Amino acid sequence: MAKSFLAIGLMSGTSMDGIDVALIETDGLRHVKPLCGTTMAYTDSERQVLKQALVDGAHLSRADERPGSLAEAEMLSTDLHVRAIEMLLTQEHLDRSAVDVVGYHGQTVWHDPARALTVQLGLGQTMADQLAMTVVDDFRSNDMAHGGQGAPLAPVYHRALARASSVPFPVGFLNIGGVSNLTLVEENGRVSAFDTGPGNALIDDFIFRRLGKDYDEDGALAAQGRRFDNLVEDWLTDPYFTETGPKSLDRNAFATPGLDNLQTVDGVATLTAFTVGSIAQALERCNPEPLSVIVSGGGAHNHTMTRWLEGQSGISVRRASDFGFNDDLMEAEAFAYMAVRRLLMLPISFPGTTGAPFDLIGGMIRQPGGRS
């Protein structure tokens, strides 16, 4: 029997709502057992620093550049992630020495596959030193250096979850975060994946500009509004949607001309329809078509979005929690799983998921005190 590891995973997505932290037990192969986790919400001032980093990080030319607020944001983000781990250890009465590894994704501020450039803020060595724990970070760079998209990476974990459960194959795993990404897992273990298009980022940004609120709780605003299908059809003509996968994108990849002319509830409804339409188009192109779609991320809590998606796609759309998975912590769990795979020198990206030329290992191991 393969050795099992205890691993903590972290995720702070482009929705900028907080840090997900999760503990799992896994052998890095088929054995996966989520144990516990939590979310540490950002304060308004912390979120503002990180959102400014998105602005200052747009169109970076090198991964090590830190113009404007980026250096401050990187230190803040690292400190907050350390705090999130400490919070989990305290809440669950965990001895840090029992945890074999931490998977630290960092905060994405720029992702440009066309130039093989991806920037995640975060100081992995600083985290390892402060926590006195082994940390794996920088998961995307090796894939991009070999010609891959650098994203999505969670599919390797989706495959492990599917194999460890009773879900019917083929099955789709849909994460609706700042952007949306889809994984198709087949019974033979074949996995394919790509970013489908917008997720919650455009909706959240619009709501914040109009109402000063962070998101559309349960899709209530969208449910009240009128969908302007002519705008959605226009936005869906973006060339990205006809490109074949694997493919990935940045949260700010799409323009939405005409949006600012709409009333607030109509704008939210139309942006929600844009996200739904882009996902439905992606599902139409899946071969084979999934029997069901398992939704995680913030979109799993948006009843209007999931209801519209099921109606438009004709495919059963279920929340991750319906299958015993975690709606909110799945990506954090994924990076815990990938950190273990890095320790075992196992690949995390594949030709069918990132477009890499062959299966690739990803991540840099950081030991306390800089030990290799």
N, C-alpha and C positions, 0 to 999 in steps of 0.2 A: 504494500500500500504506500502511495506517495505521501511524503511528509506534508502536514497541514501547517499553515502559517496564520498568525493573527496580523491583520493589516488594517490601517486606517487610511481612508481616502478623503480627499477634499475637493470641493468644486465651488467656484464662484463664477457664475455664468454672466453672459452679457446683459441679462435682465437687471443686474446690479441690485438685487434685493437682499442678499446676504450670503453667508458661507454655509454650505452643507458639509457635514462631517459625519462619516459612517465607519463602523467597525465590522469587518467580516472575517470569517474563517474560510480558508481556501487552500487547495493544493496547486492553484494556478492552472488547473486542468478542468475536470468535470465537477469536482466537489466545490460547491459554493454555499455558504451558510451566512446570510446577513444576521448580525447579532444586535446591533443597536445603532443609534445615530440621532442627530439633532441638527437644527439650523440656528445659526447665530445671525440675527438680523443686523443690518447696518443702521447706524444712526443717520439722520439727515445730513449732518456735516461730513460724515465718512463717505456717504454716497455721492455727495457733491464733489469731493476730491477725486473719486474714481471716475465719475462722469466727465470731469474736466480732462482726465487722462485719456479718455476716448477721443476727445476733441484734439488734444495735443499729440496724440499718437497716430492720428490719421496720416497716411501717406509717408510713413517712415521708410527710410532707404536702407537701414541696417538694423539688425536685431538688437544690437547693444546701444543704440541711440537712446538718450533719455532727455529730450528737450522739454521745455516748459515745466509742467507739473509732474512729469513722469517719474523723476527720481523720488520726489516726496510720496507719490502714490505707491511706488514700489515698496518703500520702507513701511508705509502704513499698511498696505495689503499683507506684507509678510508678517507684521506684528499681529494683525487681526487673525490671520490663519493660525498662528501660534496660540493665540488666545482661544480660538475655537477648539483646538485640540486639548488644551488644558481644561476647558469647560467640559468636554466629553469625558476626559479622564476622571475629573472630579465627580461629575454626575453619576457615572457608572462605577465609581470606586475601582478604577482600573490601575494596575501597576504598570507604569510605562515600560519597565524592563520586560514585561510579557509581550509587548507589541513588537513584532519583527521588523516592520517597515511602514513608512508613511508615503502615500502617493500624493504628490503635491502638483496640481495642474497649473496653478497661477492664474492671474487675471488677464484674459485676452484683451488687448487694446488695438491690435491690427492683425489682419490675416489676409495675405495676398498671394495665393497659390501661383498665379501667373509669374511672379518674380521669386518664387521659392522663399517667401519671407513670412514668418509668423512671429508675433511678439506677445509673450505672456509675462507680465510683471510678476516678480517673485524671486526671492533670494533663498534658494534651496540650502546652500551651505550655512547661511545664517540660521535658518530654521533647525537644521540638524544640530548646530552648536547650542542653540538656546534650549532645545528640548532634550538634548543628549539621546537622540534617536536617529536611526538610519532613515534617510529621506531619498526618494526617487523623484526627480523633477525633469523638466525639459523633454516631455514625451513626444513632441511633434517634429523636432528639428531633423532627426535622422531620416525620417520618412521623406521630408521635403528635400533633403540633400540628395536623395536618390531619385527624385522626380515624382514623388507622390504628392497628394494634396495636403497632407498633414492632418486631415480630418475626413470623416468622423472616426474617432478611435473607440468609442464605446461598443461597436459591434462585436468585438471579441468577447465582451462580457455578456452581451445579449445572447450569444450562442451558448455560453455556459449556463445561463439561466434557463434557456429553452430546454437544454438537454437534461437539466436537473428537475424539470417540472413535467406536468402532464399536458402542456399546451398542444393543440393540434397543429401539425405542419402542413404546408408552409405557413409561417407566422411572421407578422410585421411588428417591429418595435419602433414606435414613433416617439421621439423626444421633442416636445414643443417648449423650447426655451426662448432665448433671444431670437435665434433662428430655429428652423425645424429640420430634423434629420431622421431618415428612415433606414431601418435595417431589415433585410429579408433573410430569414433563416429557413433553410430547407432541411428535410428529414435526414439527408445524407451528410449534413454538416456544412454544406456550401453556404457561404454568407456573402451578401452584397449590400452595399450601403452608399448613401450620398445625402448631402444637404438638399432638401426639397425646395427651400425658399424661406420666406419670412416666417417668424413665429410670433412671439409676443412683443418684440422690441419696438416695432413701428406703432403698435397699439399703445404700449405703455408710454412711449415718448409723446404721442399725440394727447393722451389723457393728461399727462403731466403739464404739457403746455396749456391746455384748455382749463383744467380743473385743479391742478396742483396735487393730484392724487397719483398713486404709483401704478395702479393697474385696474382692470375691469373685473371687479369681484363677481365670480360665477357667471361672467358674461352678461350681467344685468343690463348694462348700458347698450350693448350690441342688440340685445333682445328688444329694446325699446325703439331702435332706430330703423331707418329705411336703408336698404342696400342699394347703392348706385352701381348696377351691374355694368353699365357702359364704362365706368372708370375701372372696375375690376378687369374687364376684358382688355382694356388698354394697357393696364399695368402688367397683365399676363403675357403681353407680346414681347416682354424683355427676352433677349436671346438666351439668357440663362436657362429658361424653362424648356427649351428644345434641345439643349445640350444633353448628351448621354453621360451617365455616370461612369466611374466615380467623379464627383465634383463637390466643391465646397465654396463657401462664401463668407464675407464679413457681414456683420449685423446691419451695416449702413449701405448695403449694396444696391438697394432699390430706390428709385425715385417714384413719387406718388403725385404727379401733377393733378391739380383739381381738388386735392384733399382739403386745402385751407378754405375753400369756398363753402364747405358743408357745415351744417349744424353739428354740434358735438356728438350727439347720439348717432346721427347718420354717418359721421366720420368713423366712429368706432365700429359701427355695423359694417361699413364698407371695407375697412381694414381687416376686420375679422373674416369677411368673405374672401378677401385677397389671400389670406393665409390658408383658409379652407380650400379655395380653388387651386392653389399651387400644390397642396398635398394631394388633392383628388386627382390632379393631372399625373402626379408622380405614381400614384397607385395604379392608374390605368396602364402605365408603361411597365409595371412589374411583370416579370415572366419567370416563374408562375405567379399568379395573383395570390396574395395571402388570404387565408380563410378568415383571419381576424387581425385586427390591429390593436396592439397594446400600447396605451398612451401613458407617458410619464412627463415630468417637468411641470412648469406652471400651467400649461395648457390643459393638463389633466383635470384641473379644478374649474375650467371654463366650460360649463355645461352647454352654453349656446354653441361654442366652437365645436365640441365633440358631437353634438346633436346634428348640426349642419353638415359636418363631415360624413357622418354615417348616412344621412339622407342623400348627399351628393355622390358619394362613392358606391353606395350599395353594399358596403362591407361592414361587418360587425366591428364596432369601435368600443373597446372596453378599457377601463382604467387599469393601471398596473396592479392596484390593490385588489381587483377582482380575482387575480390569479395568485395572490399572496405575495406579490412583489411590492416594492415601496414606490409610491407615486413621486416622492420628492427627493429621495436619496439615491436613486439608481445610478446617476452619473458619478456621484462621490464614491459609491461602491465600486463602480467600474475602474476608477483610478487606483483604488486599493488593490483590486484584482490585477491590474496591469503592473503595479509596483512589484507584486510577487512574481509575475512572469518575467520582469526584468532581472530579479535576483536569480531566477532559474534559466536565464538566457533563452526565453521563449518569445516568439514574435507577437506583436500587438497590432500590426497593420499588414494588409494583404492586397494583392492586385484588385480584388473585387470590392474592397472597401475604400481605399485611398488612391488606387491607381498606381501603387508602388510596383516596380518591375518584378519583385519577388517578395516573399514573406520577410518582414523586417522587425528586428528588435528595436525598442524605443525606450528612452529614458536615461538619465545620468544618476548614478548612485553617489550620494553625499553622506559621508560618515562624520560623526562628531569629531571636531578637531582636525578635519580635513584628511582623515585617514582614507586610503584607497582600499 
